[in-house]
């Protein structure tokens, strides 16, 4: 969860135990996170709206992060679309340079893998293509692939996504229906 680097070694209590001791053993309050996100970035932070009391962090188990965060693919940087997005970037330090560099790398890697996937499909190697597609979904920073899919219908998509990449994404990778507008 959170940074998407796929190095989950810690369990984060989304709503910190300090604030909600009764949720200490609530399964739905446990997220697998990396050590940095859990112990260095978020710690016991849980920003809430002072008026409504509503949590200002995007809950990745229940919300589409894309509603609150936009990934600029060629810089690897997240931009906040909402106040919640802003608090999420700040709390999890999603703007750390290591993550931005890793997301830029992941963007290049996704393009290469998507082209390889399309080549395998067109030469009739469906099983190898399937393995390639699964690896693509498992790789660190899979949020980049997701952002590529979400960028397809955004204005200016053609500036960041080549036609061939856009074509593969459009026909083979879709947004979960519960999050589709
Ligand atoms: Zn992390």
Backbone and ligand atoms as CSV (ligand in chain L), in Angstrom:
chain,resi,resn,atom,element,x,y,z
A,1,UNK,N,N,0.825,-1.210,0.000
A,1,UNK,CA,C,0.000,0.000,0.000
A,1,UNK,C,C,0.857,1.257,0.000
A,2,UNK,N,N,0.255,2.311,-0.357
A,2,UNK,CA,C,0.788,3.668,-0.296
A,2,UNK,C,C,1.805,3.978,-1.397
A,3,UNK,N,N,3.109,3.639,-1.179
A,3,UNK,CA,C,4.091,4.084,-2.171
A,3,UNK,C,C,4.122,3.155,-3.381
A,4,UNK,N,N,3.647,1.927,-3.230
A,4,UNK,CA,C,3.574,1.008,-4.364
A,4,UNK,C,C,4.890,0.374,-4.757
A,5,UNK,N,N,5.905,0.418,-3.882
A,5,UNK,CA,C,7.189,-0.157,-4.294
A,5,UNK,C,C,7.250,-1.681,-4.136
A,6,UNK,N,N,6.141,-2.267,-3.644
A,6,UNK,CA,C,6.038,-3.727,-3.498
A,6,UNK,C,C,7.040,-4.319,-2.518
A,7,UNK,N,N,7.477,-3.538,-1.555
A,7,UNK,CA,C,8.395,-4.057,-0.542
A,7,UNK,C,C,7.699,-4.103,0.815
A,8,UNK,N,N,6.477,-4.588,0.828
A,8,UNK,CA,C,5.698,-4.623,2.061
A,8,UNK,C,C,6.336,-5.517,3.110
A,9,UNK,N,N,6.809,-4.911,4.205
A,9,UNK,CA,C,7.415,-5.696,5.272
A,9,UNK,C,C,6.778,-5.341,6.615
A,10,UNK,N,N,5.925,-4.334,6.620
A,10,UNK,CA,C,5.338,-3.871,7.881
A,10,UNK,C,C,3.819,-3.853,7.765
A,11,UNK,N,N,3.181,-3.889,8.921
A,11,UNK,CA,C,1.719,-3.771,8.942
A,11,UNK,C,C,1.372,-2.399,9.501
A,12,UNK,N,N,0.670,-1.639,8.710
A,12,UNK,CA,C,0.257,-0.311,9.179
A,12,UNK,C,C,-1.178,-0.379,9.697
A,13,UNK,N,N,-1.404,0.248,10.847
A,13,UNK,CA,C,-2.780,0.449,11.301
A,13,UNK,C,C,-3.242,1.742,10.655
A,14,UNK,N,N,-4.136,1.620,9.683
A,14,UNK,CA,C,-4.555,2.803,8.913
A,14,UNK,C,C,-5.061,3.885,9.869
A,15,UNK,N,N,-6.000,3.506,10.702
A,15,UNK,CA,C,-6.396,4.414,11.782
A,15,UNK,C,C,-5.503,4.056,12.963
A,16,UNK,N,N,-4.586,4.954,13.356
A,16,UNK,CA,C,-3.562,4.596,14.340
A,16,UNK,C,C,-4.144,4.102,15.670
A,17,UNK,N,N,-3.446,3.130,16.260
A,17,UNK,CA,C,-3.904,2.536,17.530
A,17,UNK,C,C,-4.086,3.614,18.608
A,18,UNK,N,N,-3.183,4.616,18.556
A,18,UNK,CA,C,-3.245,5.707,19.534
A,18,UNK,C,C,-4.621,6.388,19.523
A,19,UNK,N,N,-5.161,6.544,18.311
A,19,UNK,CA,C,-6.456,7.238,18.190
A,19,UNK,C,C,-7.635,6.290,18.308
A,20,UNK,N,N,-7.408,5.036,17.895
A,20,UNK,CA,C,-8.533,4.093,17.890
A,20,UNK,C,C,-8.076,2.741,18.440
A,21,UNK,N,N,-7.829,2.697,19.760
A,21,UNK,CA,C,-7.306,1.450,20.350
A,21,UNK,C,C,-8.219,0.245,20.091
A,22,UNK,N,N,-9.505,0.489,19.939
A,22,UNK,CA,C,-10.438,-0.633,19.727
A,22,UNK,C,C,-10.285,-1.250,18.338
A,23,UNK,N,N,-9.606,-0.527,17.436
A,23,UNK,CA,C,-9.413,-1.074,16.086
A,23,UNK,C,C,-8.071,-1.808,15.954
A,24,UNK,N,N,-7.381,-2.008,17.065
A,24,UNK,CA,C,-6.060,-2.649,17.022
A,24,UNK,C,C,-6.115,-4.010,16.331
A,25,UNK,N,N,-7.208,-4.745,16.513
A,25,UNK,CA,C,-7.302,-6.083,15.931
A,25,UNK,C,C,-8.350,-6.165,14.823
A,26,UNK,N,N,-8.764,-5.002,14.349
A,26,UNK,CA,C,-9.733,-4.956,13.255
A,26,UNK,C,C,-8.998,-5.244,11.949
A,27,UNK,N,N,-9.308,-6.389,11.346
A,27,UNK,CA,C,-8.618,-6.847,10.145
A,27,UNK,C,C,-8.610,-5.784,9.047
A,28,UNK,N,N,-9.736,-5.092,8.882
A,28,UNK,CA,C,-9.854,-4.110,7.800
A,28,UNK,C,C,-9.042,-2.838,8.066
A,29,UNK,N,N,-8.462,-2.757,9.257
A,29,UNK,CA,C,-7.629,-1.599,9.577
A,29,UNK,C,C,-6.143,-1.911,9.404
A,30,UNK,N,N,-5.828,-3.122,8.905
A,30,UNK,CA,C,-4.432,-3.542,8.731
A,30,UNK,C,C,-4.030,-3.504,7.261
A,31,UNK,N,N,-3.035,-2.710,6.930
A,31,UNK,CA,C,-2.543,-2.664,5.551
A,31,UNK,C,C,-1.068,-3.049,5.511
A,32,UNK,N,N,-0.738,-3.867,4.514
A,32,UNK,CA,C,0.667,-4.205,4.296
A,32,UNK,C,C,1.348,-2.987,3.666
A,33,UNK,N,N,2.423,-2.546,4.301
A,33,UNK,CA,C,3.116,-1.348,3.803
A,33,UNK,C,C,4.618,-1.567,3.925
A,34,UNK,N,N,5.398,-0.724,3.273
A,34,UNK,CA,C,6.841,-0.837,3.447
A,34,UNK,C,C,7.223,-0.135,4.751
A,35,UNK,N,N,8.413,-0.473,5.222
A,35,UNK,CA,C,8.905,0.062,6.489
A,35,UNK,C,C,8.937,1.599,6.462
A,36,UNK,N,N,9.354,2.139,5.314
A,36,UNK,CA,C,9.480,3.606,5.240
A,36,UNK,C,C,8.116,4.287,5.378
A,37,UNK,N,N,7.136,3.819,4.596
A,37,UNK,CA,C,5.807,4.441,4.665
A,37,UNK,C,C,5.232,4.333,6.066
A,38,UNK,N,N,5.422,3.167,6.681
A,38,UNK,CA,C,4.819,2.913,7.983
A,38,UNK,C,C,5.528,3.672,9.102
A,39,UNK,N,N,6.853,3.561,9.160
A,39,UNK,CA,C,7.583,4.069,10.326
A,39,UNK,C,C,8.192,5.440,10.134
A,40,UNK,N,N,8.477,5.842,8.902
A,40,UNK,CA,C,9.112,7.141,8.693
A,40,UNK,C,C,8.144,8.200,8.175
A,41,UNK,N,N,7.219,7.780,7.319
A,41,UNK,CA,C,6.323,8.764,6.719
A,41,UNK,C,C,5.047,8.928,7.538
A,42,UNK,N,N,4.200,7.926,7.510
A,42,UNK,CA,C,2.876,8.077,8.139
A,42,UNK,C,C,2.943,8.064,9.671
A,43,UNK,N,N,3.655,7.129,10.211
A,43,UNK,CA,C,3.725,6.937,11.669
A,43,UNK,C,C,2.312,6.953,12.267
A,44,UNK,N,N,2.057,7.850,13.240
A,44,UNK,CA,C,0.711,7.853,13.831
A,44,UNK,C,C,-0.125,9.002,13.290
A,45,UNK,N,N,0.257,9.497,12.127
A,45,UNK,CA,C,-0.505,10.624,11.564
A,45,UNK,C,C,-1.836,10.143,10.995
A,46,UNK,N,N,-2.840,10.946,11.160
A,46,UNK,CA,C,-4.172,10.607,10.655
A,46,UNK,C,C,-4.934,11.911,10.503
A,47,UNK,N,N,-4.572,12.710,9.485
A,47,UNK,CA,C,-5.201,14.024,9.361
A,47,UNK,C,C,-6.700,13.930,9.103
A,48,UNK,N,N,-7.439,14.747,9.802
A,48,UNK,CA,C,-8.905,14.761,9.654
A,48,UNK,C,C,-9.388,16.190,9.429
A,49,UNK,N,N,-10.515,16.292,8.764
A,49,UNK,CA,C,-11.138,17.598,8.562
A,49,UNK,C,C,-11.597,18.138,9.921
A,50,UNK,N,N,-11.140,19.333,10.303
A,50,UNK,CA,C,-11.492,19.845,11.636
A,50,UNK,C,C,-13.000,20.056,11.822
A,51,UNK,N,N,-13.710,20.286,10.718
A,51,UNK,CA,C,-15.150,20.536,10.858
A,51,UNK,C,C,-15.962,19.251,10.885
A,52,UNK,N,N,-15.695,18.367,9.922
A,52,UNK,CA,C,-16.527,17.158,9.817
A,52,UNK,C,C,-15.925,15.954,10.550
A,53,UNK,N,N,-14.615,16.019,10.812
A,53,UNK,CA,C,-13.966,14.874,11.455
A,53,UNK,C,C,-13.622,13.770,10.475
A,54,UNK,N,N,-13.973,13.961,9.177
A,54,UNK,CA,C,-13.700,12.905,8.189
A,54,UNK,C,C,-12.203,12.796,7.910
A,55,UNK,N,N,-11.740,11.560,7.750
A,55,UNK,CA,C,-10.321,11.315,7.486
A,55,UNK,C,C,-9.927,11.928,6.137
A,56,UNK,N,N,-8.743,12.531,6.100
A,56,UNK,CA,C,-8.300,13.180,4.862
A,56,UNK,C,C,-7.314,12.323,4.065
A,57,UNK,N,N,-7.159,11.051,4.461
A,57,UNK,CA,C,-6.264,10.174,3.688
A,57,UNK,C,C,-7.089,9.313,2.739
A,58,UNK,N,N,-6.565,9.106,1.537
A,58,UNK,CA,C,-7.226,8.193,0.609
A,58,UNK,C,C,-7.092,6.780,1.191
A,59,UNK,N,N,-8.207,6.090,1.331
A,59,UNK,CA,C,-8.183,4.713,1.821
A,59,UNK,C,C,-8.051,3.803,0.596
A,60,UNK,N,N,-6.850,3.216,0.387
A,60,UNK,CA,C,-6.632,2.465,-0.850
A,60,UNK,C,C,-7.454,1.175,-0.943
A,61,UNK,N,N,-8.083,0.773,0.166
A,61,UNK,CA,C,-8.899,-0.448,0.093
A,61,UNK,C,C,-10.334,-0.129,-0.315
A,62,UNK,N,N,-10.681,1.152,-0.303
A,62,UNK,CA,C,-12.078,1.499,-0.548
A,62,UNK,C,C,-12.293,2.567,-1.605
A,63,UNK,N,N,-11.231,3.309,-1.929
A,63,UNK,CA,C,-11.409,4.429,-2.861
A,63,UNK,C,C,-10.467,4.281,-4.043
A,64,UNK,N,N,-10.864,4.886,-5.166
A,64,UNK,CA,C,-9.983,4.932,-6.317
A,64,UNK,C,C,-9.025,6.104,-6.124
A,65,UNK,N,N,-7.719,5.822,-5.930
A,65,UNK,CA,C,-6.778,6.921,-5.700
A,65,UNK,C,C,-6.797,7.946,-6.825
A,66,UNK,N,N,-7.176,7.492,-8.028
A,66,UNK,CA,C,-7.185,8.389,-9.191
A,66,UNK,C,C,-8.154,9.560,-9.018
A,67,UNK,N,N,-9.169,9.370,-8.181
A,67,UNK,CA,C,-10.105,10.472,-7.938
A,67,UNK,C,C,-9.428,11.630,-7.200
A,68,UNK,N,N,-8.335,11.306,-6.531
A,68,UNK,CA,C,-7.688,12.318,-5.691
A,68,UNK,C,C,-6.258,12.652,-6.120
A,69,UNK,N,N,-5.663,11.733,-6.881
A,69,UNK,CA,C,-4.253,11.896,-7.246
A,69,UNK,C,C,-4.070,11.686,-8.729
A,70,UNK,N,N,-3.273,12.545,-9.332
A,70,UNK,CA,C,-2.970,12.343,-10.749
A,70,UNK,C,C,-1.468,12.147,-10.895
A,71,UNK,N,N,-1.077,11.083,-11.565
A,71,UNK,CA,C,0.345,10.833,-11.781
A,71,UNK,C,C,0.770,11.444,-13.112
A,72,UNK,N,N,1.754,12.311,-13.059
A,72,UNK,CA,C,2.320,12.865,-14.290
A,72,UNK,C,C,3.356,11.844,-14.767
A,73,UNK,N,N,3.009,11.135,-15.832
A,73,UNK,CA,C,3.789,9.950,-16.205
A,73,UNK,C,C,5.251,10.250,-16.527
A,74,UNK,N,N,5.512,11.340,-17.238
A,74,UNK,CA,C,6.917,11.531,-17.620
A,74,UNK,C,C,7.800,12.191,-16.568
A,75,UNK,N,N,7.186,12.605,-15.439
A,75,UNK,CA,C,8.039,13.098,-14.348
A,75,UNK,C,C,7.989,12.151,-13.142
A,76,UNK,N,N,6.993,11.274,-13.128
A,76,UNK,CA,C,6.858,10.359,-11.997
A,76,UNK,C,C,6.307,11.035,-10.751
A,77,UNK,N,N,5.759,12.238,-10.927
A,77,UNK,CA,C,5.305,13.006,-9.765
A,77,UNK,C,C,3.779,12.968,-9.638
A,78,UNK,N,N,3.309,12.814,-8.414
A,78,UNK,CA,C,1.862,12.877,-8.168
A,78,UNK,C,C,1.435,14.316,-7.948
A,79,UNK,N,N,0.279,14.653,-8.538
A,79,UNK,CA,C,-0.313,15.972,-8.323
A,79,UNK,C,C,-1.637,15.748,-7.617
A,80,UNK,N,N,-1.914,16.591,-6.634
A,80,UNK,CA,C,-3.169,16.439,-5.903
A,80,UNK,C,C,-4.322,17.007,-6.717
A,81,UNK,N,N,-5.432,16.262,-6.779
A,81,UNK,CA,C,-6.629,16.778,-7.439
A,81,UNK,C,C,-7.616,17.302,-6.403
A,82,UNK,N,N,-7.453,16.865,-5.186
A,82,UNK,CA,C,-8.374,17.255,-4.113
A,82,UNK,C,C,-7.570,17.535,-2.830
A,83,UNK,N,N,-8.273,18.013,-1.841
A,83,UNK,CA,C,-7.648,18.257,-0.537
A,83,UNK,C,C,-7.162,16.929,0.071
A,84,UNK,N,N,-7.938,15.896,-0.176
A,84,UNK,CA,C,-7.577,14.570,0.311
A,84,UNK,C,C,-6.283,14.091,-0.362
A,85,UNK,N,N,-6.187,14.366,-1.662
A,85,UNK,CA,C,-4.975,14.004,-2.396
A,85,UNK,C,C,-3.765,14.717,-1.825
A,86,UNK,N,N,-3.960,15.992,-1.496
A,86,UNK,CA,C,-2.874,16.812,-0.941
A,86,UNK,C,C,-2.389,16.225,0.395
A,87,UNK,N,N,-3.337,15.898,1.267
A,87,UNK,CA,C,-2.970,15.350,2.579
A,87,UNK,C,C,-2.313,13.977,2.416
A,88,UNK,N,N,-2.756,13.204,1.429
A,88,UNK,CA,C,-2.201,11.864,1.216
A,88,UNK,C,C,-0.754,11.958,0.747
A,89,UNK,N,N,-0.474,12.859,-0.189
A,89,UNK,CA,C,0.902,13.038,-0.668
A,89,UNK,C,C,1.812,13.465,0.482
A,90,UNK,N,N,1.324,14.423,1.284
A,90,UNK,CA,C,2.155,14.937,2.372
A,90,UNK,C,C,2.376,13.884,3.458
A,91,UNK,N,N,1.329,13.172,3.845
A,91,UNK,CA,C,1.435,12.218,4.951
A,91,UNK,C,C,2.317,11.025,4.594
A,92,UNK,N,N,2.156,10.504,3.385
A,92,UNK,CA,C,2.947,9.326,2.985
A,92,UNK,C,C,4.238,9.714,2.281
A,93,UNK,N,N,4.471,11.014,2.146
A,93,UNK,CA,C,5.646,11.537,1.423
A,93,UNK,C,C,5.787,10.859,0.057
A,94,UNK,N,N,4.684,10.902,-0.658
A,94,UNK,CA,C,4.691,10.292,-1.994
A,94,UNK,C,C,5.529,11.108,-2.974
A,95,UNK,N,N,6.032,12.265,-2.507
A,95,UNK,CA,C,6.853,13.104,-3.389
A,95,UNK,C,C,8.342,12.883,-3.156
A,96,UNK,N,N,8.723,11.790,-2.439
A,96,UNK,CA,C,10.162,11.575,-2.246
A,96,UNK,C,C,10.826,11.224,-3.585
A,97,UNK,N,N,12.051,11.724,-3.759
A,97,UNK,CA,C,12.694,11.640,-5.077
A,97,UNK,C,C,12.906,10.197,-5.514
A,98,UNK,N,N,13.140,9.310,-4.554
A,98,UNK,CA,C,13.378,7.907,-4.929
A,98,UNK,C,C,12.140,7.328,-5.623
A,99,UNK,N,N,10.966,7.722,-5.132
A,99,UNK,CA,C,9.727,7.207,-5.727
A,99,UNK,C,C,9.501,7.820,-7.103
A,100,UNK,N,N,9.809,9.096,-7.235
A,100,UNK,CA,C,9.588,9.743,-8.528
A,100,UNK,C,C,10.489,9.118,-9.595
A,101,UNK,N,N,11.715,8.836,-9.229
A,101,UNK,CA,C,12.637,8.197,-10.183
A,101,UNK,C,C,12.149,6.783,-10.508
A,102,UNK,N,N,11.723,6.053,-9.481
A,102,UNK,CA,C,11.259,4.672,-9.693
A,102,UNK,C,C,10.011,4.650,-10.582
A,103,UNK,N,N,9.144,5.647,-10.451
A,103,UNK,CA,C,7.937,5.680,-11.292
A,103,UNK,C,C,8.290,6.004,-12.739
A,104,UNK,N,N,9.268,6.889,-12.920
A,104,UNK,CA,C,9.699,7.176,-14.302
A,104,UNK,C,C,10.271,5.911,-14.931
A,105,UNK,N,N,11.087,5.176,-14.168
A,105,UNK,CA,C,11.648,3.908,-14.663
A,105,UNK,C,C,10.522,2.931,-14.979
A,106,UNK,N,N,9.533,2.884,-14.097
A,106,UNK,CA,C,8.422,1.939,-14.295
A,106,UNK,C,C,7.642,2.285,-15.561
A,107,UNK,N,N,7.532,3.551,-15.874
A,107,UNK,CA,C,6.825,3.973,-17.088
A,107,UNK,C,C,7.549,3.417,-18.322
A,108,UNK,N,N,8.878,3.566,-18.366
A,108,UNK,CA,C,9.662,3.013,-19.494
A,108,UNK,C,C,9.500,1.495,-19.564
A,109,UNK,N,N,9.578,0.865,-18.397
A,109,UNK,CA,C,9.484,-0.603,-18.334
A,109,UNK,C,C,8.108,-1.070,-18.816
A,110,UNK,N,N,7.063,-0.365,-18.402
A,110,UNK,CA,C,5.702,-0.728,-18.827
A,110,UNK,C,C,5.583,-0.652,-20.349
A,111,UNK,N,N,6.139,0.403,-20.934
A,111,UNK,CA,C,6.049,0.542,-22.398
A,111,UNK,C,C,6.745,-0.628,-23.083
A,112,UNK,N,N,7.942,-0.977,-22.602
A,112,UNK,CA,C,8.683,-2.110,-23.199
A,112,UNK,C,C,7.889,-3.400,-23.059
A,113,UNK,N,N,7.369,-3.637,-21.862
A,113,UNK,CA,C,6.649,-4.893,-21.616
A,113,UNK,C,C,5.348,-4.957,-22.421
A,114,UNK,N,N,4.691,-3.817,-22.575
A,114,UNK,CA,C,3.452,-3.802,-23.362
A,114,UNK,C,C,3.739,-4.106,-24.833
A,115,UNK,N,N,4.850,-3.562,-25.337
A,115,UNK,CA,C,5.205,-3.857,-26.738
A,115,UNK,C,C,5.541,-5.345,-26.891
A,116,UNK,N,N,6.269,-5.882,-25.916
A,116,UNK,CA,C,6.606,-7.316,-25.943
A,116,UNK,C,C,5.348,-8.172,-25.886
A,117,UNK,N,N,4.438,-7.752,-25.055
A,117,UNK,CA,C,3.164,-8.462,-24.902
A,117,UNK,C,C,2.400,-8.482,-26.236
A,118,UNK,N,N,2.361,-7.321,-26.896
A,118,UNK,CA,C,1.644,-7.235,-28.176
A,118,UNK,C,C,2.324,-8.106,-29.245
A,119,UNK,N,N,3.655,-8.126,-29.224
A,119,UNK,CA,C,4.395,-8.956,-30.194
A,119,UNK,C,C,4.066,-10.432,-30.005
A,120,UNK,N,N,4.047,-10.880,-28.746
A,120,UNK,CA,C,3.740,-12.289,-28.448
A,120,UNK,C,C,2.324,-12.636,-28.895
A,121,UNK,N,N,1.409,-11.716,-28.634
A,121,UNK,CA,C,0.017,-11.970,-29.037
A,121,UNK,C,C,-0.098,-12.105,-30.554
A,122,UNK,N,N,0.580,-11.192,-31.252
A,122,UNK,CA,C,0.417,-11.206,-32.709
A,122,UNK,C,C,1.115,-12.411,-33.336
A,123,UNK,N,N,2.097,-13.008,-32.611
A,123,UNK,CA,C,2.713,-14.207,-33.181
A,123,UNK,C,C,2.047,-15.476,-32.642
A,124,UNK,N,N,0.910,-15.300,-31.972
A,124,UNK,CA,C,0.117,-16.451,-31.542
A,124,UNK,C,C,0.624,-17.139,-30.282
A,125,UNK,N,N,1.582,-16.497,-29.577
A,125,UNK,CA,C,2.127,-17.121,-28.355
A,125,UNK,C,C,1.314,-16.647,-27.145
A,126,UNK,N,N,0.097,-17.153,-27.051
A,126,UNK,CA,C,-0.835,-16.642,-26.054
A,126,UNK,C,C,-0.423,-16.925,-24.616
A,127,UNK,N,N,0.167,-18.096,-24.404
A,127,UNK,CA,C,0.536,-18.424,-23.025
A,127,UNK,C,C,1.663,-17.508,-22.521
A,128,UNK,N,N,2.656,-17.297,-23.384
A,128,UNK,CA,C,3.755,-16.398,-22.990
A,128,UNK,C,C,3.242,-14.964,-22.833
A,129,UNK,N,N,2.294,-14.603,-23.670
A,129,UNK,CA,C,1.712,-13.255,-23.568
A,129,UNK,C,C,1.006,-13.088,-22.225
A,130,UNK,N,N,0.294,-14.138,-21.817
A,130,UNK,CA,C,-0.426,-14.113,-20.545
A,130,UNK,C,C,0.547,-13.960,-19.377
A,131,UNK,N,N,1.667,-14.697,-19.435
A,131,UNK,CA,C,2.679,-14.601,-18.376
A,131,UNK,C,C,3.241,-13.180,-18.320
A,132,UNK,N,N,3.476,-12.605,-19.500
A,132,UNK,CA,C,3.995,-11.232,-19.572
A,132,UNK,C,C,3.002,-10.249,-18.954
A,133,UNK,N,N,1.722,-10.449,-19.244
A,133,UNK,CA,C,0.701,-9.532,-18.713
A,133,UNK,C,C,0.626,-9.648,-17.190
A,134,UNK,N,N,0.745,-10.872,-16.676
A,134,UNK,CA,C,0.683,-11.048,-15.218
A,134,UNK,C,C,1.892,-10.395,-14.545
A,135,UNK,N,N,3.072,-10.530,-15.181
A,135,UNK,CA,C,4.284,-9.909,-14.624
A,135,UNK,C,C,4.140,-8.385,-14.596
A,136,UNK,N,N,3.498,-7.876,-15.595
A,136,UNK,CA,C,3.273,-6.428,-15.706
A,136,UNK,C,C,2.429,-5.929,-14.528
A,137,UNK,N,N,1.437,-6.716,-14.146
A,137,UNK,CA,C,0.552,-6.315,-13.055
A,137,UNK,C,C,1.205,-6.477,-11.681
A,138,UNK,N,N,2.225,-7.360,-11.616
A,138,UNK,CA,C,2.885,-7.633,-10.335
A,138,UNK,C,C,4.077,-6.736,-10.060
A,139,UNK,N,N,4.596,-6.086,-11.074
A,139,UNK,CA,C,5.840,-5.345,-10.920
A,139,UNK,C,C,5.689,-4.195,-9.927
A,140,UNK,N,N,6.832,-3.799,-9.327
A,140,UNK,CA,C,6.758,-2.648,-8.426
A,140,UNK,C,C,6.218,-1.430,-9.165
A,141,UNK,N,N,5.543,-0.602,-8.456
A,141,UNK,CA,C,4.940,0.612,-9.019
A,141,UNK,C,C,3.910,0.302,-10.098
A,142,UNK,N,N,3.072,-0.682,-9.792
A,142,UNK,CA,C,1.960,-1.005,-10.690
A,142,UNK,C,C,0.995,0.172,-10.775
A,143,UNK,N,N,1.125,1.144,-9.832
A,143,UNK,CA,C,0.289,2.346,-9.924
A,143,UNK,C,C,0.581,3.112,-11.217
A,144,UNK,N,N,1.779,2.922,-11.774
A,144,UNK,CA,C,2.129,3.597,-13.026
A,144,UNK,C,C,1.310,3.012,-14.181
A,145,UNK,N,N,1.203,1.697,-14.213
A,145,UNK,CA,C,0.396,1.054,-15.258
A,145,UNK,C,C,-1.067,1.508,-15.138
A,146,UNK,N,N,-1.536,1.549,-13.897
A,146,UNK,CA,C,-2.910,1.980,-13.670
A,146,UNK,C,C,-3.104,3.426,-14.146
A,147,UNK,N,N,-2.136,4.270,-13.844
A,147,UNK,CA,C,-2.228,5.677,-14.280
A,147,UNK,C,C,-2.207,5.772,-15.802
A,148,UNK,N,N,-1.457,4.865,-16.456
A,148,UNK,CA,C,-1.424,4.872,-17.926
A,148,UNK,C,C,-2.823,4.577,-18.479
A,149,UNK,N,N,-3.491,3.601,-17.871
A,149,UNK,CA,C,-4.841,3.253,-18.321
A,149,UNK,C,C,-5.782,4.433,-18.089
A,150,UNK,N,N,-5.652,5.067,-16.913
A,150,UNK,CA,C,-6.549,6.183,-16.601
A,150,UNK,C,C,-6.244,7.412,-17.451
A,151,UNK,N,N,-5.015,7.506,-17.957
A,151,UNK,CA,C,-4.639,8.663,-18.770
A,151,UNK,C,C,-5.239,8.596,-20.175
A,152,UNK,N,N,-5.617,7.386,-20.608
A,152,UNK,CA,C,-6.094,7.183,-21.983
A,152,UNK,C,C,-7.151,8.194,-22.418
A,153,UNK,N,N,-8.077,8.472,-21.525
A,153,UNK,CA,C,-9.181,9.358,-21.898
A,153,UNK,C,C,-8.980,10.797,-21.437
A,154,UNK,N,N,-7.792,11.073,-20.898
A,154,UNK,CA,C,-7.534,12.439,-20.430
A,154,UNK,C,C,-7.117,13.323,-21.609
A,155,UNK,N,N,-7.407,14.619,-21.505
A,155,UNK,CA,C,-6.968,15.515,-22.576
A,155,UNK,C,C,-5.433,15.485,-22.670
A,156,UNK,N,N,-4.926,15.455,-23.877
A,156,UNK,CA,C,-3.466,15.458,-24.056
A,156,UNK,C,C,-2.820,14.095,-23.888
A,157,UNK,N,N,-3.632,13.029,-23.824
A,157,UNK,CA,C,-3.077,11.680,-23.623
A,157,UNK,C,C,-2.074,11.329,-24.722
A,158,UNK,N,N,-2.347,11.788,-25.946
A,158,UNK,CA,C,-1.479,11.444,-27.071
A,158,UNK,C,C,-0.069,12.021,-26.911
A,159,UNK,N,N,0.060,13.020,-26.056
A,159,UNK,CA,C,1.379,13.615,-25.843
A,159,UNK,C,C,2.279,12.709,-25.006
A,160,UNK,N,N,1.677,11.892,-24.146
A,160,UNK,CA,C,2.502,11.033,-23.279
A,160,UNK,C,C,2.447,9.558,-23.665
A,161,UNK,N,N,1.368,9.153,-24.344
A,161,UNK,CA,C,1.249,7.734,-24.701
A,161,UNK,C,C,1.269,7.580,-26.222
A,162,UNK,N,N,2.215,6.781,-26.730
A,162,UNK,CA,C,2.266,6.511,-28.176
A,162,UNK,C,C,1.000,5.763,-28.588
A,163,UNK,N,N,0.660,5.900,-29.878
A,163,UNK,CA,C,-0.559,5.250,-30.384
A,163,UNK,C,C,-0.570,3.744,-30.144
A,164,UNK,N,N,0.588,3.090,-30.381
A,164,UNK,CA,C,0.603,1.628,-30.231
A,164,UNK,C,C,0.381,1.221,-28.773
A,165,UNK,N,N,0.999,1.973,-27.850
A,165,UNK,CA,C,0.825,1.678,-26.420
A,165,UNK,C,C,-0.639,1.919,-26.026
A,166,UNK,N,N,-1.190,3.042,-26.486
A,166,UNK,CA,C,-2.589,3.365,-26.157
A,166,UNK,C,C,-3.513,2.271,-26.683
A,167,UNK,N,N,-3.223,1.762,-27.889
A,167,UNK,CA,C,-4.055,0.718,-28.483
A,167,UNK,C,C,-4.064,-0.551,-27.635
A,168,UNK,N,N,-2.874,-0.979,-27.185
A,168,UNK,CA,C,-2.801,-2.213,-26.359
A,168,UNK,C,C,-3.541,-2.006,-25.038
A,169,UNK,N,N,-3.295,-0.840,-24.431
A,169,UNK,CA,C,-3.939,-0.575,-23.140
A,169,UNK,C,C,-5.459,-0.576,-23.288
A,170,UNK,N,N,-5.922,0.064,-24.354
A,170,UNK,CA,C,-7.359,0.206,-24.536
A,170,UNK,C,C,-8.050,-1.143,-24.754
A,171,UNK,N,N,-7.381,-2.043,-25.459
A,171,UNK,CA,C,-8.051,-3.307,-25.764
A,171,UNK,C,C,-7.840,-4.357,-24.678
A,172,UNK,N,N,-6.744,-4.249,-23.930
A,172,UNK,CA,C,-6.410,-5.347,-23.009
A,172,UNK,C,C,-6.459,-5.028,-21.523
A,173,UNK,N,N,-6.346,-3.766,-21.162
A,173,UNK,CA,C,-6.300,-3.428,-19.735
A,173,UNK,C,C,-7.424,-2.447,-19.417
A,174,UNK,N,N,-8.229,-2.799,-18.459
A,174,UNK,CA,C,-9.368,-1.928,-18.159
A,174,UNK,C,C,-9.410,-1.558,-16.681
A,175,UNK,N,N,-10.127,-0.503,-16.391
A,175,UNK,CA,C,-10.304,-0.033,-15.026
A,175,UNK,C,C,-11.385,-0.902,-14.372
A,176,UNK,N,N,-11.195,-1.327,-13.101
A,176,UNK,CA,C,-12.238,-2.115,-12.452
A,176,UNK,C,C,-13.600,-1.416,-12.550
A,177,UNK,N,N,-14.651,-2.186,-12.832
A,177,UNK,CA,C,-15.959,-1.565,-13.110
A,177,UNK,C,C,-16.476,-0.747,-11.940
A,178,UNK,N,N,-16.133,-1.151,-10.695
A,178,UNK,CA,C,-16.661,-0.397,-9.548
A,178,UNK,C,C,-16.082,1.018,-9.501
A,179,UNK,N,N,-14.951,1.247,-10.213
A,179,UNK,CA,C,-14.343,2.560,-10.192
A,179,UNK,C,C,-14.574,3.327,-11.490
A,180,UNK,N,N,-15.299,2.709,-12.407
A,180,UNK,CA,C,-15.526,3.412,-13.671
A,180,UNK,C,C,-16.601,4.473,-13.501
A,181,UNK,N,N,-16.370,5.625,-14.114
A,181,UNK,CA,C,-17.340,6.712,-13.956
A,181,UNK,C,C,-18.646,6.352,-14.673
L,1,ZN,ZN,ZN,5.898,2.363,1.013
